[in-house]
Amino acid sequence: MERYAEQTQQEFEGWEEFYSKMVDEKLDHFKSEGRLFDIIYAQQFDREFLDYLCNLADMIRGLAKTKMGQEKLRNLLPHKRAMLYFVQPSTRTFLSFQTACYILGLSVSETRGTTTSSEVKGESPEDTIRTFASYVDLIVCRHPQAGFAEKMAWVLNQTERPVPVLNGGSGPDQHPTQALLDIYTLEREFYNVGGLDGKKIAMVGDLRRGRTVRSLSYLMKNYKDVELYFVSPDIFRMKDDIKSFLEKHNIPFHETDDFESIMPTVDAIYMTRIQDEYAESPSGKAETHPEFHFKTKHLAMIQPHCVILHPLPRRYEIEVTVDKDPRAAYWRQERCGMWIRAALIAHIFGVEQEISNEFS
């Protein structure tokens, strides 16, 4: 045991070296037998996988419409257990993962903070996550620290009991499963107008600290002739790492602070709130920037097929009266999260063929 402990400690000490690598160099580390194992970054998804997962989500959605279909889904993974480790507040991501697990029959444990765990006694996050892995087969984590999910997956992959880690939001860095549900929503909303290829998408608001728009931007490399419009106050402009990524993959993008000027042009508008929780020096006074809000009057300015998205929660970025318009897709977007996350879990545990068989 001592020899094993010494070896493990040496491996853990290699974290900083691993973390400093480019994402493309790290992707294989989070696979098992050629399949996705840990879900850490949006860059892990290619077009083939995205199309496959959206189709799988549709099949799960179809099965769940009947009592017999629901029973078949629940019988897929009743022998598996999941831990939802959510240190950062969450409503939609937590509930959609929890419900996705229930749909497939997994039992679920949860921790919604560190104040009731042994971290209060000084236990390290690494030891906490290894404790979870002793009892469950899947860990979904949300944490305010960038890179947290990546480190926890890396740690477990050095141990004798690695279990999949799914990133449910890691600081202002990435939120890969939100990007999955955004793609799934867009594909469904654009089903009658040729799909996501060739579309113009505006991302509006706090782009500098918004992990949802960052992750979605990474996925744009998988679609043809997509064009992005980054609409924000100067202090919330998209960071250079995303812009460099888009330039590398020849994805055109435009930056503007004139929201109304691009409304008639785009096919989708992705609204975001100001991410006050990541403010370097909180002032106690919420920033509103009303010129970047979507108002009822703007409905007359956008195209008939234009989709309005928001990862939620919203505060004031979209007037409530906009909800009545059929182009307001954010409540449908919210529900899509449950189905695409169920599809992802089904894929990770290799039961997708049993689902497909119901449609053959």
N, C-alpha and C positions, 0 to 999 in steps of 0.2 A: 504493500500500500504506500509506503514512503516513497518508493521509486516512482510509482504512478503519480503521487502528489507533486513530486519535483518536476516530472515531465510536464504535467498539466500547467504548473505555474510558469514554466519556461514558455509554453505555448501561449498562455494568456499575455505574457509580456510582449508578444509579437503583434498585439492589436494595433498599436500606433503605426507600425510599418504597413500593416494590411489596410488600415483606414486611409492612409495617404495615397493609395493607388487609385488610378482612374477606374470609374465604375465598370467600364468594359472589361477590365482585367479581373474583376471580382465576380462576374456573373456566374461562372462555372462553380464557384465555391458554394453557391446556394441551390445547386441541383443535386439530385440523387438518381443514379442510373439513367441519366439523360433527361429526366423530368424535373419540372419546377418543384422545389421542396419548400424553401423559405421564400416569402414574397416581401421583398425589401424595397425595390426601386421600380419605377414605371419602365425603365429601360429594359427590364426583363421580358417585356411583352413584344412579340412581333405580330405582323398582320395575320399570319396564319392562326396564331394562338388567339388573337382577339376575335376573329371571325368564328373560330371553333367555340370559344367560351360564350359568346353572345347566342349562338345556336343552342348550346347546352342549357343556358339560362331560359331560353324560350321553351325548351322541352320540359324542364322542371316546372316552369310556370303553367304549362299545359296540363301536366300530370296533377298538379295541386288543385285543379279546378273540380276534381271529383273526390269523393270519399275513398274510393278504391285506390286512386292515384296517390292520395296523401298517405295511405297506409303503406303502399309500396315504397314511397320515398323514406318514410320513417324506419322501414326495415333495412335500409341500406347500411347505416352506421350506428346501430344501437350499442355496439361494443366499443365505441370510441368516446373519449372524454375531451372536453375543451376547457381552457382557462381564458377568461377575458380579463386581462390585466390593464386596467384603464386608470392611470395615474392622473391624466388630464381630463377635464370635464367633457362629456359627450352625451348626446341623446341619440341621433340618427345612426352613427357608426356603431355604437354599442348595441342598440336594439336590433339593427339589421343583421349584425353578426350573430347575436343571440338567437334571433328568429331563424336565421339561415341554418344554424346548428340544429335547432329543434325540428325544422322541416326534414332534415336528413337523419334524425333520430339520435344525435349526439346528446349526452348529458353535459351540462354546463356549470362550471364554477366561476365565481367572479371576485375580483378585488377592485374597488373603485378609489383606492388611495393607499398611501403608505402608513397612515397613522394607526391602522389596526394590524399591521404586520410586524415582523421582527426587524424590519428596517429601522423602526423606532429605537431598537436596542443596538443599532450599529451594524446590522447585517448589510452586506454589500448587495447592490442590484444583481450582480453576477450570481451570488449564492442564492438570492431570492428566486431568480429565474431557473436555476438548477433544481431548486426545491419543487417548483411547479412541474418541471419535467419529470420528476419522480412519480407524479400522480396522474398526469394527463398525457394526451397524445397530440395536442395542438395548443399553441399559445398565440393569442391575438393581443398585441400590446399597443397602447397609445401613451405617449410620453411627451412632455414639453421640450425635452432635450433632443436636438438634432443628432442623428446617428445612433439613437438609443436602440431601436429595433435591430439595426445592423449589427451592433455590438453584441446584443443578446443572442442573435442567431449565430454569430461567429463563435461566441463562447460555447454554446451548446454543441456546435459541430466539432469541438475539440474534445468532447466528453464521450463516455461510454453509452450515454442515452440521449442522442440528439432527437428532438421532436421539431416539427415545422413551426416556424415563427412567422406570423403575418403582421405586417406593419399597418396598424390602424391609425397612423398619423404620428410623425416624428418631428416635433418642433416645427419651425417654419420651413422645413426642408422638403419632405415628400409625404404623399398620401396616395400610394399606388392603387389601392382598391377603390378610392374615390374616383381616380382617373378611369378605372374599369367601368364603373357605373355611369360615368359621364359619356364614355364611348358608347356604351349599351343604349343609353337614353338617346343620344344623337342618331345612332343608326335606326332606332325605332321611329323617331320623329321624322327622319328624312327618308323613310322607306318608300314613299310615293314620289320622291323627287331625286332619285338616283343615289341615295346613300350619302355617306360623309365625304367621299371623294369630290374634289372640285369646289368645296364650300369655303366661304369666308366667315371667320369666327372672330368676334370681338370679345376680349377679356377686359373687364372694367372694374376699377377700384384699387384695392391694395394688392398690387401685383408683386411688390418687393417681398412681402412677408406671407403671401397667400400660397400655402403648399398645394392647394387644389389646382390652381392654374399652372403652377410649376410642373406638377406631375402630368397634367393634361397636355402641356406644351411638348413634353418629351415624346408623347405618343403620336404626335402629328407626323413624325417621320415615316409612319406606317401607311399614310394615306396620300393619294395622288392629288397634286395641284391644290393643296390646301393653302389658304392665305390667312395670316393672323393680324389682328389689329389690337395693339396694347393701348388701352385708354385709361389714363390715370393722372392724378396730380404729379408734379415733378418729383416730390419726395417719396412717392410710392411706385416709381417706375420699375419695370421688370429688371432683375439683376442681370449682369453681364454674362453669367455662366449659361443662362438659358438662351440669351441672344447669340452667344458663340455657338451653342449647340445647333440652333436653327440655321445659322450661317453655314456651319459645317455640312448640314444635310440639305442645303439649298432650299430652305423653306422661307418664302418671303414673309416679312413682317413689317408693320408700320407702327410708329409711336405717335400719339396725339393726346392733347388735353381737351380737344373739342369733340365731346361725345355726340352731340346732335348731328355733326357733319357726316359721321359714318353710319348712322342708323339706317338710311335707305339702301346702303351698300351691302350690308352683311346678311348672312343666312342664319346666324345664331349670335345671341348676346349672352355672355356668361358674366353675371353680376357677382360681386363679392363685397363683403363687409370690411370695414377697417379693423385690422387685427391688433386691437389695443393691448392684448395680453403679451405681445412681444415688444411693446414700447420700451426703448432704452431708458427713458426717464419719464415715467407716467406723471401726467400733470393733474389727473383727476377730472379733466374736462375732455369729454369725448369729441373727437373730430368728426364732422359730418360731411363736408364737401358736397353740398346739394347739387352742384353742377354735374355730378357723376351719379345721380339717382335716376332711376327709370320711373317716369311719371305716366299717369293715365293718358295725358295728351300725346305722349310719344307713340302710342299704339297706332296712330294715324300716319306715322312717319316710317314705320318698318314694313318689310315685305309681307305678303299674305302668308308665306310659309315660314317666316322667321321664327326661330325657337328662342324663348327666354328661359335661361337656366340660372340657378343659384344653388350652391352647395348647402345653404342654410347652416346656422340660423341667420335670419335676416333681422335687421333692426329698422332701418329707414331707407334702404337702398332701392326698394321697390314698393310703390304705393299698393296698399292692400286691394284697392279696386281693380288693379291689373290682374288679380287672380282669376277673375271671371272670364278673361279672354282665353280662347282655346290655344293660343300660342304660348301662354304661360305654362311651361312644362315642369316647373320645379317640384310640384307635388308628385307628379308622375316620376320624376327623376329620383325623388326620395325613395319611392317604392321599388324602383329598379335596383337599388342597392341591395335589397334583401335577396333578389333572385340571382344577381351576378355573383354575390358572395357565396350563395349556396352552390352555384356552379363551380366556383373556385375550390371550395372545400371538397366537393365531389371529385374534382380532378386530382387534388392533392392525395386523396385516399384511393384513387384508382377505381372508382365505381361508375365512371361515366358510361361505360359500355352497357351496364345493366339498365341505365336510363335510356340509352339509345335503342336498346332492344325492344322497349315498349312501343317504339314508333316504326319498327321494321316489319 
